[in-house]
């Protein structure tokens, strides 16, 4: 793709000075709800996985690191409803969820997993408490035309369990992505504060060991437990203190009375017992490492723009998001129509409408509920699912831990598709339970391989199973996978948002799919039966997601161009560089399968130049590099002058030693599928292309020099 007519690079992202992040601080810097955390050196990632960064981690990817606002709210509710330790009873811990159904599902999961681990032991005691938060009418501005989002009532569901079972709750939180969001937690804390019910000692719980690897790793643990009173020892990995300024003194609060309504599904805990839980230490505002500081602009956007919006903004934002994904939002094609104006979908041949799009609080939540939908669709006769290709780690965990289990084809190549077809034929002949659904990514993360979707669709039609495709990496501007899928899921947190400050996910039901009506009935319910789908996407998150995604198409053009330039440069060095083992990018991996779904003509966005409208979709903004040695990989990673941490699809280039973060305690297992420990994954941003290429060339030279020593 020619860069002559691409949107201009973001000047704030050019040069190394914009990336001086301290370890454990937010990426983007000073962002209260950032979805990435700075791990600027290779060793930082190792320390993170082995639990040695607990004292400096200010934030993290939300499904792996529970946000401090959620920690703080959980500590308040744990003191209120939790049972402290007794001579014959251990103390409780808790996690917070947005609906009764989600909380009940968490309880069922924990009990089932505990029973598998302790078949001869007693049942795990897990209980759910409902807590209602409502601002008294006096706290809502009188005479206002409409209630603000800041005054919206909230129902929270507190799952309480013995602290020793924390790893099971953490698994559910991580795998399903259905926990409450950090903005929802802040909203609840604001209500408690404005009504005078937030005590001075209600600080965030002290984290123990937190990491982003498999829940089976020895250092996995819940962080929502009564905290230690020991003072943390703060570690500083950078002299730049701009990113960890002390928090300002909080403003005055409005006294009042909250209106809690408590409903329990188990005998309630007495308040006197709960009050004996040790108080949580309030972070020291004078300590520059104690609190993550928001910049003036961030504070303005979060507190003014978010909290003061009218309540109607949330449903309007959600409608706009569904229309944007469906391709029916006219304001995406012209600057004239409002967000309410719609037309036929620009995603030709799909017949999509906004009613085919379902929003979720995270991409993993969309995947989890796609699987739950498939299980309910098939009912008691459900067979195993199929995970085709090496996926993001939690997708495989979902298929393994819920339902009958799964067949895993980790290489995802044509030979394994032959094996899968042979399995289908054998099952058909023997009368075994039919395959439930096939899950795959297009392309996969982190090896960027694309499965043969047309062939998979033919097999699905012949043997009657559902196809669920995760298009997060490819995204619907570059590829159109819907004709081959029954459901398409995506993490909106990534490039759709770009700003890395809000979570979200989507599921699109193919209206032309063979089982479209049945899938829709499962999602929405039929004959009085409740559907699988419930809208748990917090309204303020939806508002931020809608705002972030307005320039989605413009950003994807430049991000794609930057990724192609970097991947092509590195791929050209494969034969000449002694440290490069492989460069993985859809342009070079399973190209024919990718091209089968690649857009032949770009979607008609007005910012596309005339000469670009006839071009195909791009290859996406993600690529991976595998080095010949770990030392070369480390030298390359450490030399990169860009943001470094988990997540992808950001407006800035973001690098990560993916295998370390996702599979630290199963490196040998991952290696057999080509996902080696020396892999560095790169998500490109909006920077100027020439500067990016020069930076990666310098890092490659550092890697080569490291092997000469």
MOQUIZI-V152203 format. One record per run of one state. SS is the DSSP state (alpha for helix, beta for strand, coil for the rest). FROM is the first residue (numbers start at 1). TO is the last residue. If there is no record, write none. Layout:
SS_FROM_TO / SS_FROM_TO
//
This chain:
coil_1_10 / alpha_11_13 / coil_14_15 / alpha_16_19 / coil_20_25 / beta_26_27 / coil_28_35 / beta_36_37 / coil_38_41 / alpha_42_49 / coil_50_67 / alpha_68_81 / coil_82_85 / beta_86_86 / coil_87_88 / beta_89_89 / coil_90_91 / beta_92_97 / coil_98_99 / alpha_100_117 / coil_118_125 / beta_126_133 / coil_134_136 / alpha_137_139 / coil_140_147 / beta_148_148 / alpha_149_151 / coil_152_153 / beta_154_162 / alpha_163_176 / coil_177_178 / beta_179_179 / coil_180_181 / alpha_182_194 / coil_195_201 / beta_202_202 / coil_203_241 / alpha_242_244 / coil_245_261 / beta_262_264 / coil_265_270 / alpha_271_274 / coil_275_279 / beta_280_280 / coil_281_295 / alpha_296_306 / coil_307_309 / beta_310_310 / coil_311_311 / alpha_312_326 / coil_327_328 / beta_329_329 / alpha_330_332 / coil_333_341 / beta_342_342 / coil_343_353 / alpha_354_356 / beta_357_360 / coil_361_362 / alpha_363_381 / coil_382_384 / beta_385_388 / coil_389_392 / alpha_393_401 / coil_402_405 / beta_406_409 / coil_410_413 / alpha_414_430 / coil_431_436 / beta_437_441 / coil_442_452 / alpha_453_463 / coil_464_465 / beta_466_470 / coil_471_478 / beta_479_479 / coil_480_481 / alpha_482_484 / coil_485_486 / beta_487_491 / coil_492_504 / beta_505_509 / coil_510_515 / alpha_516_524 / beta_525_526 / coil_527_528 / beta_529_530 / coil_531_538 / alpha_539_572 / coil_573_579 / beta_580_584 / coil_585_590 / alpha_591_597 / beta_598_598 / coil_599_609 / alpha_610_612 / coil_613_621 / beta_622_627 / coil_628_629 / alpha_630_639 / coil_640_642 / beta_643_644 / coil_645_653 / beta_654_656 / coil_657_657 / alpha_658_671 / coil_672_678 / beta_679_683 / coil_684_688 / alpha_689_706 / coil_707_709
//
